[in-house]
Amino acid sequence: MMTTRRKKPKYFYGSVISNKMAKTVVVAVTRQVAHPLYGKIMKRITKLKAHDEGDRCQVGDRVRLSPSRPLSKEKHWRVAEILSKGGSI
């Protein structure tokens, strides 16, 4: 009998760029990708909406996001931890 292993949840790290919604923050996640033809490393930014139950996040905070079930049309992440407070984006 084969046992299936659960995949480890993938975490994203980013900066809060907006907290104007109730219990929701917008987090900018920066990643580096290589250009498919030339190979140059480029910076790409993805904006993710995340659930912040206690409204603890402020603009500029570094946070860790964990996946969750869909909470709304665009919100599929939860704020797992606030890594550092304040600062610039």
C-alpha positions as CSV (number, residue, x, y, z in Angstrom):
1,M,0.0,0.0,0.0
2,M,1.4,3.4,-1.0
3,T,1.2,6.3,1.2
4,T,0.9,9.8,-0.3
5,R,3.0,12.5,1.2
6,R,1.5,15.9,1.7
7,K,3.3,18.8,0.0
8,K,4.9,21.3,2.4
9,P,2.9,24.5,2.1
10,K,4.6,27.2,0.0
11,Y,5.1,30.5,1.7
12,F,5.5,33.8,0.1
13,Y,7.4,36.8,1.6
14,G,6.5,40.4,0.7
15,S,5.7,43.9,1.8
16,V,2.3,45.3,2.6
17,I,1.4,48.1,0.2
18,S,-2.2,48.6,1.2
19,N,-4.4,48.0,4.2
20,K,-7.4,50.1,3.4
21,M,-9.8,47.1,3.2
22,A,-11.4,45.5,6.3
23,K,-9.4,42.4,7.3
24,T,-7.5,42.4,4.0
25,V,-4.1,43.6,3.0
26,V,-2.4,43.8,-0.4
27,V,1.1,42.4,-0.4
28,A,3.7,42.9,-3.1
29,V,5.8,39.8,-3.6
30,T,9.0,40.3,-5.5
31,R,10.6,37.4,-7.5
32,Q,13.5,37.2,-9.9
33,V,13.1,35.4,-13.2
34,A,15.4,34.9,-16.1
35,H,14.5,36.2,-19.6
36,P,13.5,33.2,-21.7
37,L,15.8,34.2,-24.6
38,Y,18.5,36.4,-23.3
39,G,18.9,35.0,-19.8
40,K,19.0,38.4,-18.0
41,I,17.6,38.4,-14.5
42,M,14.5,40.5,-14.2
43,K,12.5,41.6,-11.2
44,R,8.8,40.8,-11.2
45,I,6.3,42.0,-8.7
46,T,3.0,40.1,-7.9
47,K,0.3,41.7,-5.8
48,L,-1.6,39.3,-3.6
49,K,-4.6,39.9,-1.4
50,A,-4.3,38.3,2.0
51,H,-6.5,37.9,5.0
52,D,-5.4,39.8,8.2
53,E,-7.9,38.8,10.9
54,G,-6.8,41.3,13.5
55,D,-6.0,44.2,11.2
56,R,-2.5,44.2,12.6
57,C,-0.5,44.9,9.4
58,Q,0.5,48.4,8.4
59,V,1.9,49.7,5.2
60,G,5.6,48.8,4.9
61,D,5.5,45.7,7.1
62,R,7.3,42.6,5.9
63,V,5.0,39.6,6.1
64,R,4.9,35.8,5.4
65,L,1.9,34.6,3.6
66,S,0.5,31.0,3.8
67,P,-2.0,29.5,1.4
68,S,-5.6,29.0,2.5
69,R,-8.9,28.1,1.0
70,P,-10.5,30.8,-1.2
71,L,-11.9,33.4,1.2
72,S,-13.3,35.6,-1.6
73,K,-12.9,36.1,-5.4
74,E,-9.3,37.2,-5.1
75,K,-8.2,36.4,-1.6
76,H,-6.5,33.0,-1.3
77,W,-3.8,33.8,1.3
78,R,-3.5,34.4,5.0
79,V,-0.9,36.5,6.9
80,A,1.0,33.9,8.8
81,E,3.5,36.1,10.5
82,I,4.6,39.7,10.6
83,L,8.4,39.6,10.2
84,S,9.2,43.3,10.7
85,K,7.2,46.4,11.3
86,G,7.3,49.6,9.3
87,G,10.0,50.5,6.9
88,S,9.8,51.3,3.2
89,I,8.4,49.2,0.5
